[in-house]
Amino acid sequence: MKEFITFEKMIAPIIITILFWIAVLADVIIAFGIMFTESFPAGLAILIFGPLLLRVYFEIMIVIFKIFETLKEIRDK
């Protein structure tokens, strides 16, 4: 509990992971909606490239926290 109070352990990476899966699920639902109501090729493109772009975006956010953890380890040495 002390780790959370003193911000030694970050909960943001856990939240980011959960948000990633919610975003992928929403992307798939939206892509299928677009595929069957408006434009099949556009929906297919969203279905293919949406999760990839989401992954890159969320990985960048995770890297920021990994950098913080590495800097903290260097400081502690």
URLIN-V208935 format. One line per field, one symbol per residue. ss: DSSP state (H for helix, E for strand, - for the rest). phi: phi as a letter, one per 40 degrees, with the letter a starting at -180 (. if undefined). psi: psi as a letter, one per 40 degrees, with the letter a starting at -180 (. if undefined). A space follows every 50 residues. Layout:
# URLIN-V208935
ss=???
phi=???
psi=???
This chain:
# URLIN-V208935
ss=-HHHH------HHHHHHHHHHHHHHHHHHHHHHHHHH--HHHHHHHHHHH HHHHHHHHHHHHHHHHHHHHHHHHHH-
phi=.cccccgcbccddcccccccccccccccccccccccbbaccccccccccd ccccccccccccddccccccccccccc
psi=dddddefdhheddddddddddddddddddddddddedchddddddddddd dddddddddddddddddddddddddd.
